[in-house]
C-alpha cells in the first residue's frame, strides 16, 4: 500500500441533545473565557441564546461575535480576531453553518499574532499553533467541523483557502437536534453538497486518496441515499452523522474541477451550485461507482 496521511478532529461527540454538555466540554478543553463565533441568522433561532445560557450557568464568561457573513470576507475574520484578543479569550467556540466554523478556525489560529492571514493562504503554510477550538455545526452539508480548511473571500468575490491540519478542532460537537428547524430546501441543498463531496472523495485521482477516505465516502453515499427522501427528524439525525463521514474523506479529496468553481471570481454560493456542478459527470460516476462496489 502506498503511503498516505489521514487527519481528522481529535474528538467527535455525536448525539441528540448533546449540546447540553457544552459547558463541561468548554471547561475541559478551553477554560472559563471563550469567544463564541456565529452569524446574524443564528441569532434569531434561539440556539445561540441557549448556548450562551448553558455556558454562563457553567461559570464560563462568553464574548459573542455574531457578524459572520456567508462566504466570509477578510475584514470579518480580522474583526473577529481583534475581538478575541480584546476579550483575552482562552479559546474559540464556532456555532453555526460552514462560514461561522471557517471563521472560528481562523480566529483560533490568528489571535496569538504569530502569523497574518496573508501568511497562511495556501496548503500547509501554517507554522504556528492555535488556541483551543470547539466546533458545533447547525447544518448538515459543509463538513467544516472535520475538515482542515477555511475559505475566505478576498477583494470583491475572489476566494482563497487556508489548508492545514492545525485548523482541525479539538472537539466537534454534532447534535442532530440543531438541524431540526431547517427548512426542507436547506436540508436538501446541504445533503446534495455532501453527496457531491463524497463522490469526489471516492473518485479522486489524488496520490493521497486512501482506503480510509474511500471507505468513508462509500458509507456516506450509501446512508445518504437512504436518508434524503423525506426531511423528517429521523432523516436529519442520520444526515448529520453522514456529513461527518464525508468531511473526513478530505485527506483523499484535494480540490478538483468541480469544487474549483468556489475559487473563481464569480459570486457563486457553495451548496446551491452542487447540483449544477454534478449534472454532467453524474451519469459517468454512477456507472463507475456501481461497478466498483458490486
Phi, psi and omega per residue, in radians:
X1 nan 2.367 3.111
X2 -1.170 2.781 3.094
X3 -1.240 2.543 3.037
X4 -2.677 2.846 3.079
X5 -2.059 2.439 3.129
X6 -2.391 1.965 -3.132
X7 -2.082 2.502 3.053
X8 -2.638 -3.104 3.133
X9 -1.055 2.587 -3.123
X10 -1.128 -0.637 -3.105
X11 -2.535 2.400 3.089
X12 -2.144 2.149 3.118
X13 -1.965 2.132 -3.070
X14 -2.200 2.428 3.020
X15 2.784 2.545 3.079
X16 -1.140 2.176 3.129
X17 1.513 0.088 -3.084
X18 -1.190 -0.272 3.078
X19 -1.025 -0.431 3.117
X20 -1.038 -0.371 3.140
X21 -1.588 0.168 -3.008
X22 -1.029 -0.775 -3.092
X23 -1.061 -0.744 -3.142
X24 -1.133 -0.690 3.118
X25 -1.137 -0.787 3.141
X26 -1.119 -0.742 3.135
X27 -1.035 -0.752 -3.089
X28 -1.285 -0.670 -3.027
X29 -1.620 -0.528 -2.989
X30 -2.046 -0.972 -3.056
X31 2.342 -2.551 -3.069
X32 -1.977 0.225 3.045
X33 -2.392 2.021 -3.069
X34 -2.346 2.590 2.968
X35 -1.848 2.234 3.125
X36 -1.686 2.161 -3.114
X37 -1.863 2.175 -3.134
X38 -2.680 -2.924 -3.080
X39 -2.243 2.877 -3.100
X40 -1.031 -0.625 3.130
X41 -1.075 -0.648 3.132
X42 -1.163 -0.462 -3.068
X43 -1.142 -0.394 -3.129
X44 -1.637 0.054 -3.063
X45 -1.624 -0.314 -3.054
X46 1.565 -0.214 -3.101
X47 -1.253 -0.730 3.126
X48 -1.123 -0.793 3.122
X49 -1.006 -0.735 3.121
X50 -1.125 -0.758 -3.141
X51 -1.099 -0.786 3.121
X52 -1.074 -0.716 3.122
X53 -1.102 -0.763 3.116
X54 -1.066 -0.737 -3.126
X55 -1.203 -0.774 -3.140
X56 -1.090 -0.742 3.106
X57 -1.109 -0.425 3.112
X58 -1.571 0.138 3.100
X59 1.399 0.434 -3.111
X60 -1.916 2.225 3.093
X61 -1.381 2.280 -3.051
X62 -2.046 2.178 2.947
X63 -1.750 2.235 -3.034
X64 -1.846 2.216 2.972
X65 -2.054 1.967 -3.022
X66 -2.114 0.461 -3.055
X67 -1.848 0.331 3.127
X68 -1.147 2.396 3.080
X69 -1.915 2.712 3.038
X70 -1.061 2.460 -3.038
X71 0.878 1.113 -2.901
X72 -0.984 2.262 3.067
X73 -1.357 2.883 -3.100
X74 -0.997 -0.705 -3.043
X75 -1.142 -0.489 3.075
X76 -1.204 -0.773 3.107
X77 -1.038 -0.809 -3.086
X78 -1.183 -0.637 3.083
X79 -1.118 -0.692 3.108
X80 -1.160 -0.679 3.093
X81 -1.077 -0.793 3.131
X82 -1.054 -0.722 -3.113
X83 -1.180 -0.684 3.118
X84 -1.130 -0.688 3.103
X85 -1.137 -0.780 -3.132
X86 -1.085 -0.583 -3.124
X87 -1.473 -0.095 -3.083
X88 0.932 0.777 -3.101
X89 -1.129 2.417 3.096
X90 -1.475 -0.296 3.129
X91 -2.966 3.058 -3.034
X92 -2.144 2.412 3.068
X93 -2.093 2.017 3.079
X94 -1.675 2.276 -3.091
X95 -2.391 2.037 3.122
X96 2.514 -2.671 3.118
X97 -1.445 -2.982 -3.050
X98 -1.029 -0.621 -3.128
X99 -1.148 -0.746 3.115
X100 -1.110 -0.710 -3.132
X101 -1.204 -0.672 3.088
X102 -1.063 -0.765 3.125
X103 -1.135 -0.747 -3.140
X104 -1.018 -0.733 3.120
X105 -1.031 -0.818 -3.087
X106 -1.213 -0.624 3.090
X107 -1.087 -0.807 3.135
X108 -1.021 -0.596 -3.131
X109 -1.340 -0.754 -2.944
X110 -1.587 -0.288 -2.966
X111 -1.122 -0.447 -3.124
X112 -1.376 -0.178 2.984
X113 1.398 0.206 -3.131
X114 -1.419 -0.353 -3.121
X115 -2.461 2.682 3.049
X116 -1.756 2.917 3.117
X117 -1.065 -0.717 3.141
X118 -1.104 -0.548 -3.132
X119 -1.134 -0.542 -2.939
X120 -1.834 -0.009 3.055
X121 -1.071 2.334 3.127
X122 2.027 -2.888 -3.066
X123 -1.801 2.167 3.086
X124 0.983 0.727 3.074
X125 -1.641 -0.175 -3.108
X126 -1.260 2.283 3.130
X127 -2.037 -0.445 -3.088
X128 -1.599 -3.040 3.094
X129 -1.808 3.021 3.139
X130 -2.174 2.968 2.991
X131 -1.276 2.798 3.023
X132 -0.962 2.512 -2.973
X133 -2.448 2.234 3.039
X134 -2.153 2.321 -3.125
X135 -2.086 2.323 -3.125
X136 -2.211 1.701 -3.139
X137 -1.308 2.534 3.090
X138 -2.045 0.057 3.004
X139 -2.176 3.025 3.140
X140 -2.284 1.482 -3.102
X141 -2.890 -0.801 -3.026
X142 -1.407 -0.550 -3.075
X143 1.175 0.305 -3.056
X144 -1.043 -0.437 -3.090
X145 -1.209 -0.242 3.121
X146 -2.270 0.351 3.104
X147 -2.031 2.518 -3.059
X148 -1.574 0.788 -3.060
X149 -2.511 2.531 2.962
X150 -2.275 2.465 -3.113
X151 -1.944 2.344 -3.120
X152 -2.238 2.416 3.055
X153 -1.511 2.165 3.122
X154 -1.931 2.453 -3.087
X155 1.164 -2.472 -3.088
X156 -1.326 -0.826 -3.083
X157 -2.626 -0.119 3.136
X158 -1.183 2.506 -3.075
X159 -2.046 2.539 3.074
X160 -2.244 2.697 -3.137
X161 -2.096 2.600 2.953
X162 -1.979 2.092 -3.083
X163 -2.150 2.042 3.135
X164 -2.905 2.466 3.055
X165 -1.039 -0.353 3.125
X166 -1.066 -0.464 -3.116
X167 -1.325 -0.246 3.122
X168 -1.142 2.392 -3.024
X169 -1.327 2.871 2.995
X170 -1.259 -0.678 3.129
X171 -2.460 2.310 2.945
X172 -1.871 2.153 -3.085
X173 -1.855 1.950 -3.059
X174 -1.925 1.746 3.118
X175 -1.931 1.811 -3.101
X176 -1.008 -0.453 -3.120
X177 -1.075 -0.419 -3.137
X178 -1.240 -0.269 3.131
X179 -1.712 -0.076 -3.013
X180 -1.124 -0.479 -3.106
X181 -1.534 0.023 -3.124
X182 -1.188 2.451 3.018
X183 -1.069 2.598 -3.119
X184 -0.954 -0.639 -3.088
X185 -1.214 -0.503 3.076
X186 -1.257 -0.736 3.069
X187 -1.013 -0.747 -3.137
X188 -1.131 -0.798 -3.098
X189 -1.106 -0.760 -3.129
X190 -1.250 -0.544 3.057
X191 -1.129 -0.720 3.088
X192 -1.137 -0.692 3.092
X193 -0.994 -0.821 3.134
X194 -1.107 -0.707 3.124
X195 -1.053 -0.778 -3.126
X196 -1.013 -0.809 -3.089
X197 -1.217 -0.621 3.086
X198 -1.118 -0.681 3.083
X199 -1.095 -0.780 3.136
X200 -1.080 -0.682 3.136
X201 -1.133 -0.735 -3.121
X202 -1.161 -0.721 -3.002
X203 -1.621 -0.030 -3.031
X204 -1.052 2.431 3.051
X205 -1.661 0.217 -3.128
X206 -1.047 2.442 3.050
X207 -1.040 -0.394 -3.139
X208 -1.601 0.038 3.048
X209 -1.101 2.437 -2.921
X210 -2.588 2.911 -3.092
X211 -1.031 -0.614 3.141
X212 -1.160 -0.773 3.127
X213 -1.097 -0.783 -3.125
X214 -1.171 -0.647 3.103
X215 -1.091 -0.804 3.135
X216 -1.149 -0.677 3.122
X217 -1.108 -0.779 3.141
X218 -1.099 -0.779 3.137
X219 -1.134 -0.711 3.119
X220 -1.075 -0.803 -3.133
X221 -1.122 -0.751 -3.133
X222 -1.061 -0.822 -3.055
X223 -1.354 -0.557 3.069
X224 -1.156 -0.602 3.102
X225 -1.077 -0.542 3.114
X226 -1.448 -0.308 -2.929
X227 -1.774 -0.357 -2.876
X228 -1.694 0.126 -3.095
X229 -1.269 -0.482 -3.123
X230 -2.616 2.131 -3.028
X231 -1.348 1.102 3.081
X232 -1.461 3.076 3.097
X233 -1.100 -0.707 3.126
X234 -1.085 -0.743 3.133
X235 -1.097 -0.758 -3.140
X236 -1.141 -0.585 3.080
X237 -1.115 -0.836 3.098
X238 -1.110 -0.743 -3.077
X239 -1.110 -0.649 3.137
X240 -1.031 -0.713 3.091
X241 -1.233 -0.641 -3.121
X242 -1.153 -0.625 3.127
X243 -1.109 -0.645 3.082
X244 -1.096 -0.646 3.079
X245 -1.038 -0.915 -3.049
X246 -1.178 -0.594 3.138
X247 -1.020 -0.613 -3.133
X248 -1.369 -0.086 3.012
X249 -1.271 -0.178 -2.993
X250 -0.855 -0.749 -3.079
X251 -0.970 -0.468 3.134
X252 -1.746 0.186 -3.026
X253 -2.378 1.195 2.997
X254 -1.132 2.832 -3.047
X255 -1.068 2.334 -3.118
X256 -2.186 -2.711 -3.033
X257 -1.110 -0.777 -3.056
X258 -1.112 -0.966 -3.109
X259 -1.272 -0.174 -3.129
X260 -1.100 -0.338 3.058
X261 -1.020 -0.472 -3.107
X262 -1.193 -0.390 -3.056
X263 -1.815 0.333 3.073
X264 -1.530 -3.142 3.062
X265 -1.523 0.034 -3.132
X266 -1.368 2.432 3.130
X267 -1.357 1.195 -3.045
X268 -1.865 2.267 3.038
X269 -1.364 2.666 -2.964
X270 -1.257 -1.166 -2.997
X271 -1.086 -0.631 -3.060
X272 -1.220 -0.209 -3.131
X273 -1.750 -0.031 -3.014
X274 -1.108 -0.748 3.141
X275 -1.087 -0.767 3.115
X276 -1.038 -0.779 -3.069
X277 -1.180 -0.474 -3.079
X278 -1.675 -0.033 -3.003
X279 -0.987 -0.807 -3.055
X280 -1.428 -0.758 -3.096
X281 -1.373 -0.177 -3.022
X282 -1.043 -0.775 -3.094
X283 -1.078 -0.742 3.116
X284 -1.110 -0.772 -3.079
X285 -1.115 -0.760 -3.102
X286 -1.016 -0.714 3.103
X287 -1.114 -0.774 -3.090
X288 -1.181 -0.749 -3.092
X289 -1.152 -0.791 -3.109
X290 -1.111 -0.719 -3.116
X291 -1.149 -0.627 -3.041
X292 -1.418 -0.297 -3.088
X293 -1.837 -0.018 3.106
X294 -1.346 nan nan
